[in-house]
Amino acid sequence: MSKRILLVSNRLPVTIDKKKQKVRYKPSPGGLATGLGSFYRNYESLWIGWSGVTEETLTAGEWKVAAKRLLEEYRCAPVFLTRADIKNYYYGFCNKTVWPLFHYFPNYTVYDKFMWQSYEKVNERFRDMVMKHANPDDTIWIQDYQLLLLPRLLRERMPAVKIGFFLHIPFPSFEIFRLLPWRNEILEGMMGADLIGFHTYDYVRHFLSSVSRILGYEHTLGQFLVGNRFVKVDAFPMGIDYERFSGAPKEEEVRLEIERIKKKIRSEKIILSVDRLDYTKGILNRLEAFDFFLKTNPAYRGKVTLILVAVPSRTGVETYRMLKREIDEMVGRINGAYSTIEWMPVWYLYQSLPFHKLAAFYFLSDVALVTPLRDGMNLIAKEYVATKGDGNGILILSGMAGSVHELGEALIVNPHNREQVAEAIKTALEIPQEEQREKNRVMQQRLKRYDVNRWAHDFVERLETVATYSRELNEQILSAEVKKKLINGYKKSFRRLVLLDYDGTLVRFVKRPEHAKPDQDLGSVLRRLAADKKNEVVIISGRDKETLENWFSGIDISFVAEHGVWLKERGVGWSEIEPLRNEWKDDIRPILDLYVDRTPGSFIEEKEFSLVWHYRKADPEFALIRVSELREILVKLTENFNIGIMEGNKVLEIKNAGINKGRAAQTWISKGPWDFILAIGDDVTDEDIFQELPGNAYSIKVGFGPTRARYNIGGVGEVRLLLQELSTAPSSGSRNRR
């Protein structure tokens, strides 16, 4: 990890502040700056983000000084944002659209085109700042929901650079995400990264589903093939700076704060609640549960104090101001109902806490009440457990927090169930100390092993691996040098064999197969190739023989139909590759009919010696389930028939076993020697052709991914361009075709 890492986030770890004409620098609040701080300091890195102050606040001279100091002293590069940007991009689209929707609060979500345009503009501004500082061998790691478009924007400008993206909030289910009017743009933006990380596999699963359903990409074990590169999606549960929190109670400043709090709170038991003031954190629900606990457990009145710390957040958003008023009123009601001269049930702090105070609260608290309604991870739960050391304390944790997957020894609750949370409080206060220590010990070992540095290191290592896969894939691309060699070999040869797949190779896939008829340009290219007496051109397709003969009428070429069932040599009629039977179709067709009925969008294509179940137009996730079911049924049904099941591009074909494109291609290959062979195909069925070719042949797969072909080519357009160049290439010899 010796090369430089560019961290890109909405906020820098350093905030600029200007009061009384004096510019000051202070650490930024928030989990991201805290969590990544230690990693960023330990490696060669540059952090790019907003400084926390608007462009209008400082003079040009002050900005020049500030930018220089941030770069030299803090290794930070500021992105300049105006008041309008903060209003429409940050308080607008980020916090009125993405935040509530991704946290399952669609009723709070605002869909505003102007805010979306501001979001686009600010992401472009971040791109420009990254471009200003980035080198080709840098690793760019983009953080969180404010910059969902940035990976693609950078990919367009720096195609080969390594880009990672991590989302620190939940990714919602497809049913929620599809409500977003700009869902395509958001997904395409994220897919510009090489590696996309989430805190939990639940979020990974939701993202994969949305990409599949909305963009149409298929994945294998969380890996997509997008153009000429891989995109990996995986879960990386973020850790904390474990040593810092576990060692905090030994620090003098923390010990002094512990003693000060002990003198102020005389209760036997302390329950701690620390959160940003946000509706996703469930603070109101938590207060209701504590109120219910006091109401139903009068013996604990006067003995338990809830320390409620609400850190100010997004005060410019009306929803948050309303929430603040509701919390104030509920705290007032609880304290008014139960307080005595000696005891106040809720000690309410509306402020951000410095580390030594927070650590002191963690250490002193008998119970931590961490019950968000929805949370990407929630590091407070981890920090609390780490700070307990060998001491006592019980964590009550919401099942809706990402950290629940790592902190299973906590008391897990549904934050919407007031009675369950209240019962958990009572249980936590009564758990024996030995059991408390054992629960914490197990969780602490886990948190220590996978701390924030391990989390970041794992992510960057995985990013390097994915980028290496893509780099190796690109090395197979038909380069200009190889293409030149191919064309020169074609020119110098006297006996050439050209084997071409059709759908996905010569024409793009279309929703309705009958619309894939060759256009005039393709017909002209094939006519020129066929007119050259040195060439033998063979179209090897899965289509039926009648369609091929009709579409290519008047072009003097050979054909293979139905993936190898039928052959037609130039100037000769059709023949079967071997005598075939099709009585089995009567047994198989009812099964396929059933699956057509059960899978909307699928249909059956019947060929003379095969049946094909197409599911290109079906829901992709649902279709994959049906494919798996159907394949299993067909395997059992065809055990006693000489029948094979072949999977192609969104098709399942049942046909006579042993019949494939490779065997059909061998009919022409065996008529060698050929001094030039070219085979091009895009499908898994074309791999059989590539396998049959001699070592000196040019084999090309259309698209990217694992293949037996020697080279890859981008798409149909590039195939046509290559064939166009071959069809117009002057020959260097005059020997006739044998």
N, C-alpha and C positions, 0 to 999 in steps of 0.2 A: 504494500500500500504506500509505495514511495512517491507515486505521482500525485499531483495536486488534486484536491477535491474542492469543488465549488458548491457550497451549500446555498440554496436559494429558498427564502421564505418570505412571507408577508412582512414580518418584523425582524429587524436586526437584534442581536443579543444586547446591543447598547442603544439606549434611547437618548435622543437629544432633547433638551428642555431649555427654554429661554424665559427668564424672569428678570425684570428690572434691567433689561438690556444686557444681561449676562447669559452666555451660552454655557450650559452644563451638560455633563455626560453621566448617565447612571445605568445600572443593569436593568434590562427589560423584564417585566413580569411575565408569567405564563409558563406552562409546562414545557413547551417546545424549546424555548431559550434555555431553560434550566436543564432539560433532559439532554440536549445535544451539546451543551456548553463544554462538558469535560472532553467529549470526543473531538470537538472542533479545536480545542486547545492542544490536543495531543498529536495532531497531524498537520502536515503542510496543507493549509486550506485558506479559502477566502469565502466570507459570508456576504451574500448579496440580499438586500431587503430594504424596507422602508425604515427610516430613522425615528419615526414617531412624531415628527414635526412637519407641518405642511410647508410647501415651497414658499408661500407668501410670508411666513413667519420670520425668516432670516433674510438679511440683505445678501446681495451677490458676493460681497467680500466675506461675509460670515460663512456662507455656504462653501466658498473656496477653502477657507481655513478648516471648516468642519470636515469636509470630504477628505482633505489631506491627513488630518489627525485620525479619522476613522480608519483610513487605509493603513497608515504607518503604525499606529499604536494598537489598534484593535483588529486589524486584518479584515476590515469590513468595507463594502462599497455601497453607498446609499442610493436607492432609487428615489427620485424626486416626485412627490405626489402633491397635487393641489387640494385645496379645501373641497372643491367640487368632486375630485376623485374620491376622497374619503367619504363624502356624503353618498355618492351614487355607487361606487365600487365596493367600499368596505361596509359602511352602514346599510347600503342598499342591497346589491345583488348577493354579496357574501353572507350577510347576516339577516336579510329578509327573505332570501330565496333558497340558497344552498343549505345554510345551517338548519332552518326548521324542517325542510323537506327531508334531508338526509337523517334527521333525528326523529322522523315519523310524526311531525306536526304539520300536516298539509293545511290545516285550518289557519295556521299562522303564516303560510307561505304567500309571498307576493310575486306575481309574474308581470314584470314591467320591462318593456323593450328598451327604454332609455337606460335603465340600470344595467341591462345585459350589454348594451353597446359600451357603456363605461367599463364594465368588466373586461370586455375584449380589448379595449384601448389600454387599460392598465397592464394586462398580461403582455401586450405588445411592448409596452415600456420596459417591463422586466426583461423581455427578450433582448431588447436593444442594450440594456446594461450588461446582461450576461455576455452578449456578443463582444462587447467592448473589452472584457477581461478574459474571455475563454481562449484556451489553446486547444488544438486538435486532440492532444493526448490527455486532456483533463477529464475527470469524472464529474458530471453535473448531477447533483442530488437535489431534487425539487421537493418541497414540503407543503403538503396540505391543500385544503379546498379553495383557498384564495387564488391558486395558480393552476387550475385544472386544464387550462388551454396551453400552458407554457411548453410542455413536452413536444407537442406537434409543431408549435411555432419555431422552436429551436431545431427540431429535426429537419424542417424545410430549409434552414440556412446551413446546418452542420450535419449532413446525412450520416457521417461516420462516427460522430462523437458518442461517448457512453452517457446515457441519460437514465437516471433512476427517479421514480416518483413514489412518495409515500403519503397515504391518506391517514390522518390522525383522528378522523371522526368516522362514524359508521358509514358503510355504503348500504343504501336501503335495498329492499327487495325490488324486483322488476315492477311489481304492481304499483309501488310508490314512485320509483324513479321515472317511469314512463309518463308521469304527470308533467314532467318538466318540458316546456316547449322546445328548449335547446338541448334536448337529450343527445341527439346525434353529435352535435358539436362538442359537447362535454366528453363523450366517450372517445371520439376521434382525437381530441386533445390529449387525453390520458394515454391513448395507444401510441402516441409518439415516443413514449419511453421504452427502454429495453426491458426494464424490470419495474413492476407495479406492486407495491407492498401495502398490506393491510394488517391491522392488529390481530384479527381472528379469521379462522377459516369461514365462518358464517358470512363475513363481508366479502371474502374471496368468491364464495359461491354465488352471492347476489350479483357481483360484478360480472362474473363469467356468464351468468344467465342473461344479463342485460346486453352484453356485447354480442352474444349469440343471437338473441331475439331482435335486436335493433340494427346492428351492423352486419349480421349474417356471417361473422367469422366463426369457424369451428375450432375447438381447442382439443389438445391431447394432454391430459394430466396438467391442466392449467397453462399450457403453452400454445400460443397462437403463431401462425405464420402470416405476417403482414408484409406483402410485397417481397422484398429480398432480405428480410430480417425476422428474427424470432422476438416475440414479446412474452415474457414469463410473468405470471401472476402468482403471488405466494403470500403466506401469512408470516409476519415477524412481530411477535408480541413485544412491545417496547419495554425495556427495563428502566431502572433508576440508577443513580450514582449510589450504589449500596453502601460502600465504605463511608461515604460522607454522612449518611443518615444513621448508620449503625454506630458510628463513632461520636455522633453529636452529643449524647448525654455526658460525655467525658470532658467536653469543652467548658472552660470556666464561664464564658458568657451565658451558655445554656444552663449551667448549674445555678447561676445566680437568678436567672429568670424562673427556674423551677421553684426556688425558695420564695420568690416574690408572689408567684401564683398561689402557692400553698397558704400563704398568709391571707390572701384575698378571698379564697374559696374554702370554706370550712366543711363542705359536704363530705360525706363518707365516700361517695362515688362520683366520678366525672364521666360524662358522655360527651364526645367531641364530634362536631360536624363542621367540616371546612369545605367550602366550594366557592367557585365564582358564582355571582348572582346571575343565574340563568334558569329559564323555565325547564330545561332538559334535566336539571340536577335534582328535581323532586323535592326542593326545600319545603314547599308548602305541605306536600304529602308527609314529609318527615315530621313537621311540627304537629300535624294532625295526629300522627301515630304516637308522638310523645305525650300529647294532650290526653289521648285515649289511655295510654299507659298509666299516667297519673290518676286518671279518673277511676280506673279499674284496679289499681294497686295503691290504695291510700297509705299503706305501710311505708312506701318509699318516699312519700312527701317529706321534704325537709332533709332527705338523705342523698338525693341525686340532683346534680346540676347539669343541664345541657349547655355546653359552650357552643354557641352558634356563630361561626365566622363566615360572613358573606363578603367576598371580595368584589368591589365595584367593577362592573363590566358593561360595556356598550351603553353607556348612559345617554348616548344620543339617539337610541332607539326607543320609541314610545312603549313597546311591549315590555321592555326591561324596567322602565320607570313605573309602569303599572304594577309589575311584579314586586318591586321594592315596596310600594305602598301596601300591598297585600301582606307581605312578610312582616312589615312594621306593625300592622294592625293585629296580626295573629299572635306575634310575640307579646304585644300589649295585652291581648285577651288572656293568654295563658298566665302571664305574670300577675295580671289583675285577679284571676280566679284562684290562684294557689299560693301566692307569695305571703310570707310572714315578715315580721320585723327582722328576724335572723336569717331568712332564706329567700332567695329569688330563683325560681326553677330554670329560667333561661337567661344566660349571660350572653347578650347579643353584641357582636362586634361587626360593624360595617366598615371594613378596612382591609388593606393588604398587610400581611404580616411578614416581617423580616425573618430570616432563617432561624435565628436563635430563639425567637418567640414561638415559631411554628414547631420546632423540634421539642421545645419544652412542653407545649400542649400535647404533642404526640406521646411523650414519655410519661406524662402524668395521667393521661386518660385511661380509665378502666375499660371503656368501650369506644370504638370509633363507628359512627353511624354513617355509612357511605352508601346511599340508596338513590342513585340517579335513575330517572325514568328511561334514559337511553344515553349511553356513553361509549365513545370509541374504545378507550382503555380504562382510564382513571388511575393516575399514578399516586394519588393521595392514599389509596388503599395500600399500595405497596410501600410507600414511605412510612406509613404508620407501623406496619409490621416490622420493617427494618429497624426502626428507632426503638422498638421495645427491648432489644437486646435479649437478656435472659429474664427480663421482667414479665409482669403479668399484663394482660390486656386481651380483649376479644374484638375481632373485626366482624361487624354485621355488614354484609355486602349485597348489593342488588344483583339479581340474576341478569339484569339488562346491561351491566357493565362488562366491557371486554376483558377486564382483569379477572373475572370470575373463573375463567378457564385455567388460570394459574394459581388461584387462591381458594381451592376447593375445600380447605379445612375451615374456612370462615363459616359463619352462620349465613346461609344464602336465603334471601327473601325476595318476594315480589313487592316492589315499592308501591304498587297500587292497592295492596292488601293491608289496610290499616291495622287490623287485628293481628295479622301475622307478624308485622314489624314490632308491634307492641309486645307480643309474646316473646319475640327474639330478644328484645331489650331485657325483659325479665330473666330469660334463660342466660343471657350473657353475664348479667350481674351475679348470677348464682353458680356459674361453672367453677368447679374447684381449681385452685391455683395450679396444681400439677398438670391438669388437663389443658389449661390455658397455655402453659409454657410449652407443652408438647406440640400443640397446634401451631404455635408461633415458630417453634424450632424447625418443623418440616417446611413451612412456607419460607422461612428465612434462608434455608439451604438452597431452595429453588431460586429465590430472588438473587442470591449471591452468585450462583452459577451463571445466570443469564441477566447480567446487569446491562446498563445502557451502552457501555463500550462493546460488549459482546453482541448486542443487538445491532449496533451500527456497523461493526466489523463484518458480521454475517451478511448484512444487506449489501455492503460494498463488494464483498467477495462473490456473492451470488450474481451481482450485476456484472462483474468481470467475466464470470463463466458464461452468462447469456451472451454478452458482447462477443466473446470468443467464438461461440457457436455461429453467430451471425457472420463474423469475419470469415470463418471457414466456409460457410455457405456461399459467400460472395466470391471466394476463390474459385468456385465452380462455374461462375457466370461466364457465358460466352463473351469473352473480352474482344475488343477491337482487333487485338493481335491474333487471337485464335480464329476469329471470323475471317480475317484476311487470309490466313493459312488455309481455311476451309474453302474459300472461294478460289484461291490459286490451285488447290488440289482438284477442284471441280473442273477448272479450265483445262488442266493438263491431262485429265482422264479421258478414256475412250469408251468405257463401259460402266455406266452409272446406274445405281439402284436407289430410288428415293421412296421411302416408306413414310406415309403421313396419316396420322390420326385425323379425325374431322372435328367433332364437337370439342370445344375448348382448346383446339390447336389451330385450325384454319378459320373457325368462326367462334365468337363468344357464346357462352351459355345463355340461353333465353328461357323465360318461364314457360313458353309454349313451344315445344319441340318443332312444330311445323313451321315456325318462323325462322328457323336456322338455315333456310335455303341459301346457297351460295350467291353472292352478289356479283355484279359485272366485273369488278376489279379482280376478284379471286378467280373467276372463270378465265379471264385473260391471262393471268399468270400461269394457271395450269395448262392452258392451251399452248403457251410458248414452251413450257417445259416438255410437254408431250410431243411437240413438233420436232424437238431435237432428237435425231435418230440414235444418239448415244445414250438416251435416257430411257429407263423403265420406271414409270411413276405408278405407285400403288396407294390407293386410299384404303386404309384399314380401319373400319368403323364398326360401331355397335348397331348402326341403323340397318333396317331391312333392305334386301336387295332391290326391291321395286323402287323405293325412295332414292337410293343411290343412282340407279340407272336413269330414273326420270330427271334428277337434278343435274347429272353430269352428261346428259345426252349430247352427242357431238364432240366430246373430248376423248381422245384416243388414249385412255389410261386403263389400268387394271384395278380390280376392287376385291376387298374382303368385306363381307357383310355379317352382321350378327356375331361380332367378336370371334370370327373364325369358322362359322358354320358353312358359309357359302363363299366360293371363290369364283372370280371371273378374270381370266387372263385376257390381255389385250387382243381384241379381234375374235375371241372365242366366247361361247355361251357360259352360263352359270353351271357350276357343279358343286356337289356336296363334298366336304373334306373327307367324309366317310359316311356310309349308310347310317342314318339316324332314325330313331323312333320318337314319336311324340304322344303316345297313348297316356303317358304319365301325367300329362297336362290336366286331364279330367279329374285327377285326384288332388292336384295342387291348386287349381284355379279357385275352388270354393274357399280355401284358406286365405288366398290373397284377396278375394272379394270381401271376406270378413274384415280383414285389416284395412281395406280401403274405407269401409263403413266406420271403422273405429278410429281412423286417422284422417280427419278433414284435411283436404289439400293433396292427398296422395291419389295415385291412379295406377291402373295396370296397362302396360303395353304388351300386346301379344304378337310374338314373331312366330315364324313357322316351327322352329324347334326350341323356342325358349319363351319364358314368361318373365316380364320385368316389372317390379314394383318401384315406382318413382315416388320420392317424397320431397322433392325440391321445394314445393310450395307449401309443405306442412310446417307447423310450428317446430323449430329445430330441436328443442329439448324434448318435447313430447315424441317427436319422430324417432329420436335415438333410443328411447325406451321401447317403442314399438319395434324398431329394427332388431333390438336384442331379443325381444320375445319371439318375433317371427323367425329369426335365424335358428333359435333353439328348437322351435316346432318343426321347421323344415329339415333340419339335420336328422331328427328322429324319423320323419316321414320318408326321407329319401334313402334310408340305410340300405334297402334292398333293391334300389334302382341304380342304374349307372348314371346318376344325376349329380351335378355339382352346383354349389351355391357361390356366386361371385358377387363381391361388393365393389361397386364403382362409385362415381361421384354422385351422391344422393340417390343411388339406385341399388336395388338388390335383384340380381338376375339368377334365375334358375334355368339350367340348361344341361345338356349332356356332358358328362365328365370328360376331361381330357381335351376339350375343345377350347382353344384360346388364341389370342392374336399372335403369340409367339410361334405356335405350331403352324398357323397359316402363313406367317411371314417366311418360315423356313422353305415353303414351296418355291419362293423366288430366290432366297439366299442360296439355296442348293444349286441353282443354275449358274453359279459363278464359274470361273473367278471374275469378280468385279474389282475394278481398280478405284472405285469410289462408291461408298455406301453412306447414306444419310437417313436417319430415322428420327422423327419428331413426334412426341405425344405428351399428354398432360395427365393421364389418368393412371390409376393403379393397374388397369388392364394392359397398359402399354409397357409396363415393366417386363412382361413376358417377351415382348419384342426385343427390348434392350438386352435381355439375358441371352438371346439367340445370336446376337451380332458378333462378328469376328472382332478381334482386338483393334484393328486399324479403322473401324467404322466410326463415323461421327454420330453419337447418340445424344439427343437433346431433350430434356424435360421442360415443358412449358410450366412456369411457376417454380416454386422453391420448396425444398423439403427433401427428406431421404429418398434416394433414387439409385437405380443401377446405371442410369445414364451418366456419361462423362461430363456433360455440361448442362447448365440451366439457362433458360432464357425468360425474360420478363413476362411476356404475354403474347396474345394473338397478333397484335400490331407488329411486334418485333419479328415474329415468325413470317408474317407476310412480307415484311421488308427484306428479310433474308432471301426468301423465295423469289422476290422481285429482282434482287441483284443477281441471283443465279440464272434466272430466266433471260436476262439481258447480257450476261457475261459472254464475251467473245471466246470461242474455243481456240485452243492452241494446236489442235490436230484435226485430221479429216477422216480418220478411220471410221467406217460404218459400223452400226450396231450388228452384233452377230445374230 
